[in-house]
Amino acid sequence: MTSMQTTDKDAEYLEWRASERLADLDRRMDEAMPAKGASSLAELYALDGKHFIVTAFHTFLYRAPSEDELAAYLRLLHGGTAKSSIACSLRYCQEAGRYSQHLDLRRERLLQRLTRLPLIGKSFLWLQALLGVHNSKQALLAQQQEIARLRALVDARSQGLYRDLIAEQEAQRRALRDEIQALRAVINEQHVQAGSVQAGTEGNGGGALDDSFYIAFENHFRGSEAEIRARLAFYLPLISEHLSADLKTSLMVDIGCGRGEWLGLLTEAGYRATGIDLNHSNVAACRGQSLDAVLGDGIAWLRQQESQSIGLLSAFHVIEHLPLAQLNALLVEALRCLKPGGMLILETPNPENLVTAAHRFYTDPTHRNPIPPDLTEFLLRHKGFKDVFIHRLHPTEDAIEETSETARRLNALLYGPQDYAAIAIKA
């Protein structure tokens, strides 16, 4: 009777164990993929620090780590322990055996055991390290190559965009420059039509004197065209002496060109010359001789020109008509527009001759004040010109016989050079 009862209890126990195992199997099937765990080793190893430890616990132990466990494993991780070693220790611990495991770390566990062998463990560690270095070098080289490729692509695109931007900006500058020049031309034309005068032979000296008056005035007091050409021929050898071959082919500009005597000499000598004048009649006279002449204010015209675009700039009997501000502007623009080595010629009445300074100078009602040679030389050097030469020109023929020092001084003061030329070279 007792044996029979024991057998029945054993059967009941076995049945209970079977049901428990089935329930446990069902539970393991339901928990085969923990909700907060990693689905792959790559996903797990991509995490760092605390996130790696917490996810590893959820993946292998189906729970979060305690504070002590988290601190201990973080110390291992920060101390250099590989993530694969920590994953193996969790995957194959006794607690993990109660759960279904979907990640296979047998290879990592085998490598971990090999490194612990007393004889070959260190050699294996060295081999593993060398393989890791090799793989790291390969990965680094691949990354460097990719970075170089991307950098070359970015540089190429950047250069293309830069070239396009420069071309666009240059086109905008050209358009703006053309617009400014057109506006300046309109303003100059309006000033001319209103009778605005900036410089002696460039204009008529004021709105009260018309163009025909100044033409008649020059014909009466200045001399014939043949006489003026003979005087101006003095400058042709100076051009040949001081200008280099390349500058002789550059544009030569005459401010206040008047009737065109100097333009004619330059053109006949084979130079490329342009004249600027505010007097309609003068410009028409020059064009009638097939000379290139422009109606306008000389300083304003210079401001429209490119820097270092002119080989020679001349202004005969102009500066004595200008107030100091305009004279300064003329010298500034002359220095800017002349090419290096270019020549500036300024001719003006010479106040060292007392007759000129006290009488002949004021024959022209548009003159402002005579300018001594020393002052002109100082202004040119102060503005930055080098090699400034003063040539005293056109003495009168009424000199008395120099029988004494007094006679010599009297000749210099009364009958000496009536004009002078200041010739300056741009550095």
C-alpha positions as CSV (number, residue, x, y, z in Angstrom):
1,M,0.0,0.0,0.0
2,T,2.8,2.4,0.9
3,S,4.7,1.6,-2.3
4,M,1.7,2.2,-4.4
5,Q,1.1,5.6,-2.8
6,T,4.7,6.6,-3.4
7,T,4.5,5.7,-7.1
8,D,1.4,7.9,-7.5
9,K,3.1,10.8,-5.9
10,D,6.1,10.4,-8.1
11,A,3.8,10.5,-11.1
12,E,2.2,13.6,-9.9
13,Y,5.6,15.3,-9.3
14,L,6.8,14.3,-12.8
15,E,3.7,15.7,-14.3
16,W,4.1,19.0,-12.4
17,R,7.7,19.2,-13.5
18,A,6.8,18.7,-17.2
19,S,4.1,21.4,-17.0
20,E,6.6,23.7,-15.3
21,R,9.2,23.1,-18.1
22,L,6.6,23.7,-20.8
23,A,5.6,26.9,-19.0
24,D,9.2,27.9,-18.8
25,L,9.7,27.1,-22.5
26,D,6.8,29.3,-23.4
27,R,8.1,32.0,-21.2
28,R,11.6,31.8,-22.8
29,M,10.0,31.9,-26.3
30,D,8.1,35.0,-25.3
31,E,11.3,36.6,-23.9
32,A,13.6,35.5,-26.7
33,M,14.1,39.1,-27.8
34,P,14.3,41.5,-24.8
35,A,12.6,44.8,-25.4
36,K,15.6,46.9,-24.3
37,G,18.3,44.7,-25.6
38,A,20.4,44.8,-28.8
39,S,19.4,42.8,-31.8
40,S,23.0,42.3,-33.0
41,L,26.6,42.5,-31.7
42,A,27.3,45.4,-34.1
43,E,24.4,47.3,-32.6
44,L,25.6,46.5,-29.1
45,Y,29.3,47.4,-29.8
46,A,28.3,50.7,-31.4
47,L,27.2,52.0,-27.9
48,D,29.7,53.5,-25.5
49,G,30.0,53.9,-21.7
50,K,26.9,53.6,-19.6
51,H,24.6,52.9,-22.6
52,F,26.7,49.9,-23.6
53,I,26.6,48.4,-20.0
54,V,22.9,48.9,-19.6
55,T,22.0,47.5,-23.0
56,A,24.3,44.5,-22.4
57,F,22.5,43.7,-19.2
58,H,19.1,43.9,-20.9
59,T,20.4,41.8,-23.8
60,F,21.9,38.9,-21.8
61,L,20.3,39.1,-18.3
62,Y,16.9,40.7,-19.2
63,R,17.2,43.3,-16.5
64,A,19.0,46.6,-15.7
65,P,22.2,46.6,-13.8
66,S,22.3,47.6,-10.2
67,E,24.3,50.7,-9.3
68,D,27.2,48.6,-8.0
69,E,27.2,46.4,-11.1
70,L,27.1,49.5,-13.4
71,A,30.0,51.1,-11.5
72,A,32.1,47.9,-11.6
73,Y,31.6,47.3,-15.3
74,L,32.2,50.9,-16.1
75,R,35.6,50.7,-14.3
76,L,36.5,47.7,-16.4
77,L,35.4,49.4,-19.6
78,H,37.4,52.6,-18.8
79,G,40.3,50.5,-17.7
80,G,40.7,49.1,-21.2
81,T,38.7,45.9,-21.0
82,A,37.3,45.1,-24.5
83,K,33.5,45.3,-25.0
84,S,33.6,41.7,-26.3
85,S,35.1,40.5,-23.0
86,I,32.3,42.2,-21.0
87,A,29.7,40.8,-23.3
88,C,31.1,37.3,-22.9
89,S,31.2,37.6,-19.1
90,L,27.5,38.5,-19.1
91,R,26.4,36.1,-21.9
92,Y,27.9,33.0,-20.3
93,C,27.3,33.8,-16.6
94,Q,25.1,31.5,-14.5
95,E,22.3,34.1,-14.4
96,A,22.2,34.3,-18.2
97,G,21.6,30.5,-18.4
98,R,18.1,31.0,-17.2
99,Y,17.2,32.9,-20.4
100,S,17.1,32.3,-24.1
101,Q,20.1,33.9,-25.8
102,H,19.9,35.1,-29.4
103,L,23.5,36.4,-29.7
104,D,26.4,33.9,-30.4
105,L,29.7,34.9,-28.7
106,R,31.4,31.5,-28.8
107,R,34.2,32.8,-31.0
108,E,34.8,35.7,-28.6
109,R,34.7,33.3,-25.6
110,L,37.2,31.0,-27.3
111,L,39.6,33.9,-27.9
112,Q,39.2,35.0,-24.3
113,R,40.1,31.5,-23.0
114,L,43.1,31.3,-25.3
115,T,44.5,34.5,-24.0
116,R,44.3,33.0,-20.4
117,L,46.5,30.0,-21.2
118,P,49.8,30.1,-19.2
119,L,52.2,29.5,-22.1
120,I,50.7,30.7,-25.3
121,G,48.4,33.4,-23.9
122,K,50.8,36.2,-24.2
123,S,51.9,35.2,-27.7
124,F,48.3,35.1,-28.7
125,L,47.7,38.5,-27.2
126,W,50.6,39.9,-29.3
127,L,49.2,38.3,-32.4
128,Q,45.8,39.6,-31.7
129,A,47.2,43.1,-31.2
130,L,49.2,42.9,-34.4
131,L,46.1,41.9,-36.3
132,G,44.2,44.7,-34.7
133,V,46.8,47.2,-35.7
134,H,46.9,45.9,-39.2
135,N,43.1,46.1,-39.5
136,S,43.2,49.6,-37.9
137,K,45.8,50.7,-40.4
138,Q,43.7,49.4,-43.3
139,A,40.6,51.1,-41.9
140,L,42.6,54.3,-41.4
141,L,44.0,54.2,-44.9
142,A,40.6,53.7,-46.3
143,Q,39.3,56.6,-44.3
144,Q,42.1,58.8,-45.4
145,Q,41.5,57.9,-49.0
146,E,37.9,58.7,-48.7
147,I,38.6,62.0,-47.0
148,A,41.1,62.9,-49.8
149,R,38.5,62.1,-52.4
150,L,35.8,64.1,-50.7
151,R,38.3,67.0,-50.2
152,A,39.3,67.0,-53.8
153,L,35.6,67.0,-54.8
154,V,34.9,69.9,-52.5
155,D,37.9,71.8,-53.7
156,A,36.9,71.3,-57.3
157,R,33.4,72.5,-56.6
158,S,34.7,75.4,-54.5
159,Q,37.1,76.5,-57.2
160,G,34.3,76.4,-59.8
161,L,32.0,78.4,-57.6
162,Y,34.8,80.8,-56.8
163,R,35.6,81.3,-60.5
164,D,31.9,81.9,-61.2
165,L,31.7,84.3,-58.4
166,I,34.8,86.3,-59.6
167,A,33.4,86.4,-63.1
168,E,30.1,87.6,-61.9
169,Q,31.7,90.3,-59.7
170,E,33.9,91.4,-62.6
171,A,30.9,91.7,-64.9
172,Q,29.1,93.8,-62.2
173,R,32.2,96.0,-61.8
174,R,32.4,96.6,-65.6
175,A,28.8,97.4,-65.8
176,L,29.0,99.8,-62.8
177,R,32.2,101.4,-64.3
178,D,30.4,101.9,-67.7
179,E,27.4,103.4,-65.9
180,I,29.6,105.8,-63.9
181,Q,31.5,106.9,-67.0
182,A,28.2,107.5,-68.8
183,L,26.9,109.6,-65.9
184,R,30.2,111.6,-65.7
185,A,30.0,112.3,-69.5
186,V,26.5,113.6,-69.1
187,I,27.5,115.8,-66.1
188,N,30.5,117.1,-68.0
189,E,28.4,117.9,-71.0
190,Q,26.0,119.8,-68.8
191,H,28.8,121.7,-67.2
192,V,30.1,122.6,-70.6
193,Q,26.7,123.7,-71.9
194,A,26.2,125.8,-68.7
195,G,29.5,127.6,-69.3
196,S,31.4,126.0,-66.5
197,V,35.1,126.5,-66.8
198,Q,37.9,124.7,-64.9
199,A,41.1,125.7,-66.7
200,G,42.4,128.4,-69.0
201,T,42.7,127.1,-72.5
202,E,40.3,124.3,-71.5
203,G,37.6,126.8,-71.3
204,N,36.7,130.4,-71.8
205,G,37.5,131.6,-68.2
206,G,33.9,132.0,-67.1
207,G,30.3,132.1,-68.3
208,A,30.7,135.8,-69.2
209,L,33.1,135.0,-72.1
210,D,31.9,132.8,-75.0
211,D,34.0,130.4,-77.0
212,S,34.5,132.7,-79.9
213,F,35.9,135.4,-77.6
214,Y,38.6,133.1,-76.3
215,I,39.6,131.9,-79.8
216,A,39.9,135.5,-80.9
217,F,41.9,136.3,-77.8
218,E,44.4,133.6,-78.4
219,N,44.8,134.5,-82.0
220,H,45.6,138.1,-81.0
221,F,47.8,137.7,-78.0
222,R,49.3,134.2,-78.1
223,G,50.7,134.1,-81.6
224,S,50.1,132.3,-84.8
225,E,49.8,128.5,-85.0
226,A,53.2,128.3,-86.8
227,E,54.9,130.3,-83.9
228,I,53.3,128.0,-81.3
229,R,54.3,124.9,-83.1
230,A,57.9,126.2,-83.3
231,R,57.9,126.7,-79.6
232,L,56.4,123.4,-78.7
233,A,58.8,121.5,-80.9
234,F,61.3,122.0,-78.0
235,Y,59.6,119.1,-76.2
236,L,59.9,116.4,-78.9
237,P,63.6,115.6,-78.2
238,L,62.8,115.5,-74.4
239,I,60.2,112.8,-75.1
240,S,62.7,110.8,-77.1
241,E,65.3,111.2,-74.3
242,H,63.2,110.4,-71.2
243,L,60.5,107.9,-72.4
244,S,61.2,104.2,-72.9
245,A,60.2,102.4,-76.1
246,D,57.1,100.8,-74.6
247,L,55.9,104.2,-73.2
248,K,56.3,105.8,-76.6
249,T,53.6,103.5,-77.9
250,S,51.2,104.4,-75.0
251,L,48.5,107.0,-75.1
252,M,49.7,110.6,-74.8
253,V,47.1,113.1,-73.5
254,D,47.1,116.9,-73.7
255,I,44.9,118.7,-71.2
256,G,43.7,122.0,-72.6
257,C,44.7,121.2,-76.2
258,G,43.5,124.5,-77.6
259,R,43.8,124.7,-81.4
260,G,45.8,121.5,-81.5
261,E,49.3,122.6,-82.3
262,W,50.9,120.1,-79.8
263,L,48.5,117.3,-80.9
264,G,49.6,117.9,-84.5
265,L,53.3,117.6,-83.6
266,L,52.7,114.4,-81.6
267,T,50.6,112.8,-84.4
268,E,53.1,113.8,-87.1
269,A,55.9,112.2,-84.9
270,G,54.0,108.9,-84.9
271,Y,52.6,109.1,-81.4
272,R,49.1,108.2,-80.4
273,A,47.6,111.4,-78.9
274,T,44.3,112.7,-77.5
275,G,43.4,116.2,-76.5
276,I,40.8,117.4,-73.9
277,D,39.3,120.9,-74.0
278,L,36.2,122.7,-72.7
279,N,36.0,125.0,-75.7
280,H,33.7,123.8,-78.4
281,S,35.5,125.8,-81.1
282,N,38.9,124.4,-80.1
283,V,37.6,120.8,-80.2
284,A,36.0,121.5,-83.6
285,A,39.2,123.0,-84.9
286,C,41.2,119.9,-83.8
287,R,38.7,117.5,-85.3
288,G,38.8,119.5,-88.5
289,Q,42.5,118.6,-88.7
290,S,41.7,114.9,-88.1
291,L,43.1,115.1,-84.6
292,D,41.6,113.2,-81.7
293,A,40.0,115.7,-79.4
294,V,37.3,115.3,-76.6
295,L,35.0,118.0,-75.3
296,G,35.1,118.0,-71.5
297,D,36.9,118.9,-68.3
298,G,40.4,117.5,-68.2
299,I,40.4,116.5,-64.5
300,A,37.1,114.8,-64.7
301,W,38.2,113.0,-67.9
302,L,41.3,111.7,-66.1
303,R,39.2,110.4,-63.2
304,Q,37.4,108.1,-65.7
305,Q,40.7,106.5,-66.9
306,E,42.3,103.4,-65.7
307,S,45.3,103.7,-63.4
308,Q,48.7,103.5,-65.2
309,S,47.2,103.8,-68.7
310,I,48.9,107.0,-70.0
311,G,52.5,107.4,-71.2
312,L,52.7,111.2,-71.3
313,L,50.4,113.9,-69.9
314,S,50.9,117.6,-70.9
315,A,49.1,120.8,-69.9
316,F,50.4,124.0,-71.6
317,H,49.4,127.3,-69.9
318,V,46.7,125.6,-67.8
319,I,47.8,125.5,-64.2
320,E,47.8,129.3,-63.8
321,H,44.0,129.2,-64.4
322,L,43.4,126.7,-61.5
323,P,42.7,127.3,-57.8
324,L,44.9,125.3,-55.5
325,A,42.3,122.5,-54.9
326,Q,42.0,121.9,-58.7
327,L,45.7,122.1,-59.2
328,N,46.1,119.5,-56.5
329,A,43.5,117.3,-58.1
330,L,45.2,117.5,-61.5
331,L,48.6,116.4,-60.0
332,V,46.9,113.5,-58.0
333,E,45.1,112.2,-61.2
334,A,48.2,112.7,-63.3
335,L,50.3,110.6,-60.9
336,R,47.6,107.9,-60.8
337,C,47.0,107.7,-64.6
338,L,50.7,107.8,-65.7
339,K,52.5,104.6,-66.2
340,P,55.8,104.1,-64.2
341,G,58.4,106.1,-66.0
342,G,55.7,108.3,-67.7
343,M,56.2,112.0,-68.2
344,L,54.3,115.0,-67.1
345,I,54.8,118.4,-68.8
346,L,53.5,121.6,-67.3
347,E,54.2,124.9,-69.0
348,T,53.2,128.3,-67.4
349,P,54.2,132.0,-67.4
350,N,57.4,132.6,-65.5
351,P,56.9,135.2,-62.7
352,E,60.7,135.6,-62.4
353,N,60.3,138.0,-65.4
354,L,58.9,141.1,-63.7
355,V,57.2,142.3,-66.9
356,T,55.4,139.0,-67.3
357,A,54.5,138.8,-63.6
358,A,53.2,142.4,-63.4
359,H,51.8,143.0,-66.8
360,R,51.6,140.3,-69.5
361,F,50.2,137.7,-67.0
362,Y,47.1,139.8,-66.4
363,T,46.4,140.3,-70.1
364,D,44.4,137.1,-69.9
365,P,41.4,137.9,-67.8
366,T,41.0,134.2,-66.9
367,H,44.4,133.9,-65.2
368,R,44.2,133.5,-61.4
369,N,47.8,134.0,-60.1
370,P,51.3,133.3,-61.4
371,I,53.1,130.3,-59.9
372,P,56.9,130.5,-59.2
373,P,59.1,127.7,-60.6
374,D,60.2,126.7,-57.1
375,L,56.7,126.2,-55.9
376,T,55.8,124.1,-58.9
377,E,58.8,121.9,-58.4
378,F,58.0,121.5,-54.7
379,L,54.3,120.5,-55.5
380,L,55.5,117.9,-58.0
381,R,58.0,116.3,-55.6
382,H,55.6,116.5,-52.7
383,K,53.0,114.5,-54.8
384,G,55.5,111.7,-55.5
385,F,57.1,112.6,-58.8
386,K,60.8,112.1,-59.3
387,D,63.4,113.7,-61.6
388,V,61.7,117.1,-61.8
389,F,63.4,119.4,-64.3
390,I,62.7,123.2,-64.7
391,H,63.3,124.6,-68.2
392,R,63.1,128.4,-68.5
393,L,61.9,129.4,-72.0
394,H,61.2,132.2,-74.4
395,P,63.4,135.2,-73.3
396,T,62.7,138.5,-75.0
397,E,64.9,140.1,-77.7
398,D,65.0,143.5,-76.0
399,A,67.9,142.8,-73.6
400,I,70.4,145.5,-73.0
401,E,74.2,145.1,-73.3
402,E,75.5,143.4,-70.2
403,T,78.4,145.8,-69.4
404,S,78.0,145.3,-65.7
405,E,76.4,143.1,-63.0
406,T,73.6,145.5,-62.7
407,A,72.9,145.2,-66.4
408,R,72.9,141.4,-66.2
409,R,70.4,141.4,-63.3
410,L,68.3,143.9,-65.1
411,N,68.2,141.7,-68.2
412,A,67.2,138.7,-66.0
413,L,64.4,140.6,-64.3
414,L,63.0,142.5,-67.3
415,Y,64.0,140.5,-70.4
416,G,64.5,137.0,-69.1
417,P,62.5,133.8,-69.9
418,Q,58.8,134.6,-70.1
419,D,57.7,131.0,-69.6
420,Y,59.0,127.9,-67.9
421,A,58.3,124.2,-68.2
422,A,58.3,121.8,-65.3
423,I,59.0,118.2,-66.5
424,A,58.5,115.4,-64.0
425,I,58.9,111.6,-64.3
426,K,56.7,109.1,-62.4
427,A,58.7,106.7,-60.2
